[in-house]
Amino acid sequence: MKVFVFLSFLILLCSCGEPDCNIVKKAYYPDEYYLIVEEASIDNSWIKIRGSVLITNEKSNIMVHNNWIDDYNEVEMGDTIIKREGNLELVVHKKDTIIRHDWYCRGKPYK
């Protein structure tokens, strides 16, 4: 019985390692956003944006784990957020500037 508990503990401990970036990035590839920002809430864990779809003007929301943005006040009302399907880059279009963010995994830019 003690051996079973010990082995169970070891298996649990080993499964708590860092995620493999190649596996995790596959979850982000299919995402696609073309959103004019009406309201944004960004912190070190989440990107939450409410706005209108660029082409159709329909209301939409984004809630995705934040692996891109460090400056939480960077995205403002009227900006456009673009993330293309099959690409990990997140782009913020401002009135006079385009800001490109690489996707980060384990603290490093990842493509």
Backbone as a ProteinNet text record, in pm:
[ID]
protein_1_A
[PRIMARY]
MKVFVFLSFLILLCSCGEPDCNIVKKAYYPDEYYLIVEEASIDNSWIKIRGSVLITNEKSNIMVHNNWIDDYNEVEMGDTIIKREGNLELVVHKKDTIIRHDWYCRGKPYK
[TERTIARY]
82.7	0	87.3	193.9	282.5	351.3	385.1	449.2	352	225.9	124.5	108.4	101.7	87.7	211.5	328.4	452.2	458.8	423.9	424.8	321.4	206.6	103.2	153.1	220.1	276.2	381.8	467.3	570.9	510.2	409.1	342.9	278.5	214	152.4	257.5	368	475.5	535.6	554.3	612.3	517.4	388	291.9	273.3	331.7	318.1	430.7	505	615.4	565.7	659	624	567.5	473.3	413.3	511.3	492.4	571.9	516.4	598.2	553.7	496	552.8	501.5	358.6	325.3	188.2	93.8	137.5	52	20.9	118.8	96	-12	-32.2	-135.8	-275.2	-294.4	-424.4	-449.3	-342.8	-357	-362	-312.4	-311.1	-449.1	-554.2	-682.8	-753	-711	-777.1	-758.4	-864.9	-860.1	-944.2	-884.3	-955.8	-934.8	-1040.5	-1038.4	-1139	-1095.9	-1189.6	-1152.3	-1250.5	-1232.8	-1269.2	-1176.8	-1189.6	-1289.4	-1384	-1474.9	-1440.6	-1396.5	-1357.4	-1249.8	-1142.7	-1032.6	-992.4	-967.4	-915.4	-801.5	-679.3	-561.9	-477.1	-442.9	-350.6	-249.2	-168.8	-64.1	-119	-247.2	-305.9	-400.9	-481.8	-589	-592.8	-635.4	-672.6	-823.6	-897.2	-1043.4	-1079	-1137.8	-1171.1	-1312.9	-1387.8	-1522.9	-1519.7	-1582.5	-1580.5	-1664.3	-1634.5	-1706.9	-1613.2	-1663.5	-1585.3	-1563.7	-1441.2	-1399.5	-1486.8	-1515.9	-1586.9	-1738.5	-1790.6	-1936	-1999	-1919.3	-1964.4	-2049.9	-2046.8	-2117.5	-2039.1	-2110.8	-2046.9	-1981.7	-1864	-1792	-1704.2	-1661.2	-1573.5	-1454.8	-1341.5	-1222.5	-1188.7	-1161.2	-1105.5	-1004.8	-877.1	-771.2	-658.2	-587.6	-474.4	-370	-317.5	-223.3	-81.9	-42.3	95.3	160.8	104.6	153.3	192.1	98.6	110.1	163.7	267.6	324	269.4	246.2	195.4	43.1	-13.7	-156.5	-243.6	-185.1	-261.7	-241.9	-179.4	-146.4	-270.2	-366.3	-484	-592.2	-639.3	-738.8	-861.3	-966.7	-1088.8	-1057.2	-1106.6	-1082.6	-968.6	-881.4	-773.8	-833.1	-758.7	-800.5	-703.2	-759	-679.7	-692.5	-578.4	-579.9	-490.1	-544.8	-468	-517.5	-430.6	-468.8	-459.4	-548.8	-547	-416	-355.3	-231.5	-106.7	-123.9	-12.8	-19.6	93.4	94.7	107.2	132.7	152.4	19.4	18.9	-96.7	-60	-145.1	-115.2	-218.6	-168.2	-254.7	-237.3	-345.8	-344.5	-401	-316.6	-359.1	-377.1	-417.2	-440	-318	-199.8	-78.8	34.7	4.5	109.4	55.7	141.7	110.2	208.4	155.1	238.6	221.9	332.2	330.2	385.1	312.9	354.5	375.4	493.9	518.4	448.1	416.8	359.2	473.7	455	559.6	526.1	628.9	617.1	742	723.5	834.5	920.1	857.2	927.3	1006.8	997.4	1072.4	978.3	1009.6	927.6	933.1	819.9	811.2	735.4	784.9	718.1	682.6
-119.6	0	126.2	125.5	241.4	263.2	154.5	164.7	228	189.5	244.5	394.7	435.5	577.8	654.1	599.6	664.1	678.1	572.2	577.8	677.2	680.7	777	919.8	943.6	1075	1111.9	1018.7	1043.4	1076.7	1003.8	1029.3	1167.4	1202.3	1334.1	1444.3	1426.2	1523.8	1542.7	1435.5	1443.4	1509.8	1494.9	1552	1701.2	1759.1	1901.2	1984.1	1931.3	2003.1	2111.6	2185.3	2291.8	2233	2303.5	2252.2	2258.5	2171.4	2171.5	2280.6	2377.9	2491.7	2448.5	2344.8	2298.2	2245.7	2186.5	2136.3	2250.9	2340.8	2451.2	2546.4	2574.1	2671.8	2625.1	2495.4	2444.3	2490.4	2517.5	2565.9	2710	2786.5	2927.2	2947.6	2852.9	2867.5	2892.4	2818.7	2839.2	2970.1	3037.6	3161.4	3269.8	3349	3459.7	3573.2	3693.1	3809.1	3926.3	3997.5	4125.1	4211.6	4275.7	4338.5	4484.3	4574.6	4712.8	4719.4	4764.5	4759.6	4863.5	4815.3	4904.3	4904.5	4789.8	4778.1	4671.3	4698.8	4603.6	4589	4465	4433.4	4333.8	4379.7	4296.1	4291.9	4171.4	4155.4	4047.5	4004.7	3907.9	3769.6	3744.6	3613.1	3614.1	3718.5	3717.1	3842.7	3824.1	3933.9	3920.2	4021.1	4022.2	4150.3	4133.5	4249.1	4233.4	4342.2	4347.4	4452.7	4420.8	4516.7	4472.6	4529.8	4501	4438.4	4338.1	4273.7	4375.3	4385.9	4487.5	4491.9	4377.6	4374.7	4378.1	4299.4	4284.5	4380.9	4444.8	4535	4465	4331.9	4256.8	4263.7	4263.2	4263.7	4128.1	4129.5	4006.1	4026.5	3915.4	3918	3826.2	3863.2	3778.9	3756.3	3633.3	3602.4	3491.2	3527.8	3433	3452.7	3345.3	3353.1	3447.6	3536.3	3638.5	3582.8	3554.5	3514.7	3618.8	3739.1	3840.1	3972.1	4035.9	4177.1	4194.4	4279.9	4313.3	4445	4541.9	4672.8	4666.9	4654	4628.1	4747.2	4866.1	4985.6	5020	4931.9	4957.9	4961.2	4875	4864.2	4958.8	5046.7	5147.6	5137.3	5203.1	5208.1	5267	5202.5	5247.9	5176.1	5109.2	5030.2	4907.1	4848.7	4725.2	4614.7	4501.6	4384	4283.8	4237.5	4140	4022.7	3904.7	3780.3	3689.6	3656.9	3576.7	3427.4	3351.3	3205.6	3150.3	3056.9	2995.3	3076.5	3186.2	3273.9	3301.2	3310.9	3335.4	3483.8	3569.6	3711.5	3782.1	3869.3	3953.1	4096.5	4163.2	4297.2	4395.2	4508.1	4614.7	4733.4	4770.8	4887.3	5004.8	5107.5	5230.8	5336.4	5453.8	5560.9	5587.8	5594	5630.2	5528.8	5411	5312.4	5170.6	5081	4938.5	4869.6	4797	4728.1	4577.8	4509.2	4364.8	4293.5	4190.2	4112.5	3966.6	3914.7	3772.2	3696.2	3571.4	3482.3	3431.3	3434.2	3393.3	3259.5	3178.1	3051.3	3036.9	3010.3	2999.8	3125.8	3241.3	3368.2	3408.5	3333.2	3365.3	3375.9	3466.1	3472	3338.5	3296.6	3165.6	3177.9	3112.5	3118.9	2980.9
0	0	0	79.9	84.9	-49.1	-116.1	-247.9	-348.2	-344.5	-434	-410.9	-285.6	-252.8	-299.5	-277	-318.7	-471.1	-543.1	-690.4	-742.1	-679.8	-719.6	-699.7	-588	-560.1	-663.8	-700.8	-801.4	-937.7	-976.1	-1105	-1104.3	-995	-983.2	-989.7	-923.1	-920.7	-1060.2	-1133.7	-1268.7	-1367.2	-1346.8	-1440.7	-1420.5	-1317.2	-1289	-1348.9	-1443.1	-1505.8	-1598.2	-1656.2	-1748.8	-1877.9	-1939.6	-2062.9	-2179.6	-2275.7	-2397.5	-2489.8	-2524.9	-2606.1	-2740.5	-2802.4	-2931.3	-2920.7	-2807.9	-2788.9	-2755.4	-2667.2	-2623.2	-2738.1	-2824	-2931.6	-3029.9	-3042.2	-3132.4	-3092	-2964.5	-2917.7	-2963.5	-2991.2	-3029.8	-3181.3	-3259.8	-3405.7	-3467.2	-3427.6	-3496.1	-3460.3	-3354.1	-3313.1	-3417.7	-3435.9	-3530.8	-3474	-3463.2	-3412.7	-3507.1	-3534.8	-3605.7	-3531.8	-3424.3	-3332.7	-3303.8	-3319.2	-3278.5	-3130.1	-3048.5	-2902.7	-2851.9	-2771.1	-2698.9	-2549.8	-2500.1	-2359.9	-2349.1	-2273.6	-2260.6	-2114.2	-2076.7	-1944	-1965	-1941.2	-1966.1	-1839.3	-1797.2	-1684.6	-1721.3	-1625.6	-1660.4	-1692	-1665.4	-1695.3	-1814.5	-1827.5	-1927.5	-2012.5	-2136.9	-2225.1	-2244.5	-2198.7	-2214.5	-2288.4	-2406.8	-2489.5	-2541.7	-2531.9	-2588	-2696.9	-2811.1	-2920.2	-3037.8	-3153	-3276.5	-3377.3	-3449.6	-3554.8	-3667.1	-3713.6	-3809.2	-3935.3	-3995.4	-4123.9	-4106.7	-4013.8	-4000.2	-3899.8	-3815.8	-3710.5	-3603.7	-3599.6	-3496.3	-3365.4	-3253.7	-3122.1	-3096.2	-3032.4	-3003.6	-2880.5	-2821.9	-2705.7	-2728.9	-2670.5	-2667.7	-2520.9	-2485.4	-2354.1	-2376.7	-2371.1	-2400.7	-2300.2	-2272.6	-2181.1	-2238.8	-2156.2	-2204.1	-2216.8	-2339.1	-2369.4	-2459.2	-2466.9	-2559.3	-2493.1	-2425.7	-2388.5	-2246.7	-2233.2	-2102.1	-2048	-2135.9	-2094.7	-2092.8	-1973.9	-1959.7	-1997.8	-2009.5	-2048.1	-2195.5	-2269	-2408.9	-2499	-2474.7	-2560.7	-2509.1	-2599.5	-2563	-2652.6	-2611.4	-2691.1	-2829	-2933.1	-3070.5	-3139.6	-3064.6	-3125.1	-3193.6	-3282.8	-3349.1	-3311.7	-3267.5	-3232.3	-3346.3	-3396.4	-3506.2	-3469.4	-3482.2	-3468.8	-3579.6	-3671.2	-3787.5	-3757.6	-3817	-3803	-3857.7	-3784.7	-3828.2	-3797.3	-3724.1	-3689.3	-3539.6	-3473	-3329.2	-3293.5	-3390.4	-3364.3	-3336.2	-3234.3	-3201.8	-3237.7	-3315.8	-3364.3	-3309.1	-3257.2	-3207.7	-3301.6	-3373.5	-3461.2	-3383.3	-3364.9	-3300.4	-3408.3	-3369.3	-3465.6	-3552.7	-3489.3	-3562.7	-3550.3	-3492.9	-3465.7	-3482.3	-3524.3	-3526.5	-3432.9	-3333.3	-3235.1	-3256	-3275.5	-3297.5	-3174.2	-3132	-3015.2	-3054.7	-3022.9	-3039.9	-2928.3	-2954	-2853.5	-2767	-2635.7	-2542.1	-2477	-2461.8	-2390.3	-2304.6	-2179.1	-2082.4	-2079.4	-2100.4	-2090.8	-2212.5	-2323.2	-2444.5	-2563.4	-2660.3	-2781.9	-2855.7	-2905.1	-2968.8	-3098.1	-3201.7	-3331.8	-3379.1
[MASK]
+++++++++++++++++++++++++++++++++++++++++++++++++++++++++++++++++++++++++++++++++++++++++++++++++++++++++++++++

